[in-house]
Amino acid sequence: MKKKIKRILITGAEGFIGSHVVELLLLKGYKINAFINYNFLNNKGHLSQIKKTKNINFYFGDIRDEKIVDKAMKNCDAVMNLAALIGIPYSYEAPSSYVSTNIMGTLNLLNYSLKHKIQRFIHTSTSEVYGSAQFVPITEKHPLVGQSPYSATKIGADHMVTSFNKSFKLNTIILRPFNTFGPRQSLRAVIPTIIAQAISGKKIKIGNLKTRRDFTYVYDTAEAFLKAITCNNKAYGKTFNLGTGYDFSILEIIRLVEKILNKKLIIKTDRKRVRPSKSEVLRLISDNSLAKKTLNWKPKYLKIKGFEKGLKKTIEYMKKDILSYNNDISDYIK
Ligand SMILES: NC(=O)c1ccc[n+]([C@@H]2O[C@H](COP(=O)([O-])OP(=O)(O)OC[C@H]3O[C@@H](n4cnc5c(N)ncnc54)[C@H](O)[C@@H]3O)[C@@H](O)[C@H]2O)c1
């Protein structure tokens, strides 16, 4: 009989999605080894408010380093890998860093998962692996097209994870979030960029207004990670789209933010945010039926009403924290 999953190693724990996953799993009574990217400030990122207790240990390191990964994985029953370099524009500048972190880092975690007899390895993919949709809604059978170095490295990591399931019988589950949004997201992402500018002024400098994305509120995304721990073994070796099944254009988001803040916004195209045309992914919308059926995942922030509710919560959070965001948006609010 398999041991119950009690302690989970979470990489990228201090990041946007990772910190929400850590909080949810602590709330549900799991013990967490939080793996935080080493930095000279000893900063715990979005986990800085959480103190070390018997339920959470912190490990500072790099997922590519063997010694610290070995140490952090000791006594763990499951691994959740959320660590990655995620910015698409920076992947044009530094593709080899992306290969090293996203592929080699994942491989390192996989190798040590075999050593530590990890019961479940939950890996985070991205909808960017599909490239521009060849059909919608996108199912997990859609071809994978690396339209940016970021996407190419995430495809590589996904294949590496699947190969460990097929070659070494590691119990892997790949979660493939479509765009996620909510409190704590950095300004690299489009929704916080729009909101920060809308709170601070009237002008919105933005890239392509027509691109459409399927946006999931981060609480729903975190729930899927919980489901990946509690679901039955039918999920092993599989990949699951995490999206709502509804999409919105950038222009529609600006209009909703305008409505919530009750202020007229002026839109200006920012050339720096427009991706090279063949790299731009125009539309992503998910078919999430496999996650609903196998993981029993039911996103709550659905359709325009749910999206607006998520936007409101994000705006409330950003209004409170706008001073720290302002350091990053000084370019926009001049
Ligand atoms: N935010 C989204 O919309 C979205 C959509 C699809 C997929 N994802 C995936 O979700 C995961 C989490 O993304 P996020 O949005 O929370 O981004 P994030 O940048 O907030 O989190 C990534 C985390 O990885 C850590 N990290 C980076 N390199 C590392 C290394 N070498 N060693 C250890 N840690 C390292 C960073 O410090 C950060 O905490 C990523 O795998 C990303 O590809 C995100």
The ligand as an SDF file (V2000), in Angstrom:
LIG
                    3D

 44 48  0  0  0  0  0  0  0  0999 V2000
    1.5990   33.1350  -14.9970 N   0  0  0  0  0  0  0  0  0  0  0  0
    1.0600   32.5260  -16.0270 C   0  0  0  0  0  0  0  0  0  0  0  0
    0.1600   33.0570  -16.6620 O   0  0  0  0  0  0  0  0  0  0  0  0
    1.5080   31.1290  -16.4270 C   0  0  0  0  0  0  0  0  0  0  0  0
    0.8220   30.5110  -17.4840 C   0  0  0  0  0  0  0  0  0  0  0  0
    1.2110   29.2470  -17.8680 C   0  0  0  0  0  0  0  0  0  0  0  0
    2.2400   28.6090  -17.2160 C   0  0  0  0  0  0  0  0  0  0  0  0
    2.9030   29.2190  -16.1910 N   0  0  0  0  0  0  0  0  0  0  0  0
    3.9920   28.4760  -15.5420 C   0  0  0  0  0  0  0  0  0  0  0  0
    3.7490   28.5010  -14.1520 O   0  0  0  0  0  0  0  0  0  0  0  0
    4.9930   28.4270  -13.4420 C   0  0  0  0  0  0  0  0  0  0  0  0
    5.0540   29.5350  -12.4140 C   0  0  0  0  0  0  0  0  0  0  0  0
    5.0150   30.7690  -13.1050 O   0  0  0  0  0  0  0  0  0  0  0  0
    4.6340   32.1690  -12.4000 P   0  0  0  0  0  0  0  0  0  0  0  0
    3.7020   32.8530  -13.2900 O   0  0  0  0  0  0  0  0  0  0  0  0
    4.2830   31.9460  -10.9930 O   0  0  0  0  0  0  0  0  0  0  0  0
    6.0160   32.9410  -12.5510 O   0  0  0  0  0  0  0  0  0  0  0  0
    7.0580   33.4590  -11.4740 P   0  0  0  0  0  0  0  0  0  0  0  0
    8.1890   34.0650  -12.2510 O   0  0  0  0  0  0  0  0  0  0  0  0
    6.3870   34.2740  -10.4490 O   0  0  0  0  0  0  0  0  0  0  0  0
    7.5410   32.0890  -10.8240 O   0  0  0  0  0  0  0  0  0  0  0  0
    8.6420   31.3480  -11.3070 C   0  0  0  0  0  0  0  0  0  0  0  0
    9.5120   31.0330  -10.1270 C   0  0  0  0  0  0  0  0  0  0  0  0
   10.6430   30.2360  -10.5470 O   0  0  0  0  0  0  0  0  0  0  0  0
   11.7750   30.6620   -9.8110 C   0  0  0  0  0  0  0  0  0  0  0  0
   12.9910   30.2810  -10.5440 N   0  0  0  0  0  0  0  0  0  0  0  0
   13.4070   30.7240  -11.7510 C   0  0  0  0  0  0  0  0  0  0  0  0
   14.5880   30.1570  -12.0680 N   0  0  0  0  0  0  0  0  0  0  0  0
   14.9240   29.3260  -11.0450 C   0  0  0  0  0  0  0  0  0  0  0  0
   16.0140   28.4680  -10.7840 C   0  0  0  0  0  0  0  0  0  0  0  0
   17.0200   28.3210  -11.6610 N   0  0  0  0  0  0  0  0  0  0  0  0
   16.0340   27.7750   -9.6090 N   0  0  0  0  0  0  0  0  0  0  0  0
   15.0230   27.9120   -8.7020 C   0  0  0  0  0  0  0  0  0  0  0  0
   13.9480   28.7010   -8.8940 N   0  0  0  0  0  0  0  0  0  0  0  0
   13.8970   29.3990  -10.0600 C   0  0  0  0  0  0  0  0  0  0  0  0
   11.6050   32.1760   -9.7260 C   0  0  0  0  0  0  0  0  0  0  0  0
   12.3830   32.7120   -8.6790 O   0  0  0  0  0  0  0  0  0  0  0  0
   10.0990   32.2820   -9.4590 C   0  0  0  0  0  0  0  0  0  0  0  0
    9.7980   32.2370   -8.0880 O   0  0  0  0  0  0  0  0  0  0  0  0
    6.0760   28.4620  -14.5060 C   0  0  0  0  0  0  0  0  0  0  0  0
    6.5060   27.1450  -14.7710 O   0  0  0  0  0  0  0  0  0  0  0  0
    5.3780   29.0400  -15.7360 C   0  0  0  0  0  0  0  0  0  0  0  0
    5.9730   28.5890  -16.9240 O   0  0  0  0  0  0  0  0  0  0  0  0
    2.5550   30.4880  -15.7960 C   0  0  0  0  0  0  0  0  0  0  0  0
  1  2  1  0
  2  3  2  0
  2  4  1  0
  4  5  1  0
  4 44  2  0
  5  6  2  0
  6  7  1  0
  7  8  2  0
  8  9  1  0
  8 44  1  0
  9 10  1  0
  9 42  1  0
 10 11  1  0
 11 12  1  0
 11 40  1  0
 12 13  1  0
 13 14  1  0
 14 15  2  0
 14 16  1  0
 14 17  1  0
 17 18  1  0
 18 19  2  0
 18 20  1  0
 18 21  1  0
 21 22  1  0
 22 23  1  0
 23 24  1  0
 23 38  1  0
 24 25  1  0
 25 26  1  0
 25 36  1  0
 26 27  1  0
 26 35  1  0
 27 28  2  0
 28 29  1  0
 29 30  1  0
 29 35  2  0
 30 31  1  0
 30 32  2  0
 32 33  1  0
 33 34  2  0
 34 35  1  0
 36 37  1  0
 36 38  1  0
 38 39  1  0
 40 41  1  0
 40 42  1  0
 42 43  1  0
M  CHG  2   8   1  16  -1
M  END
$$$$
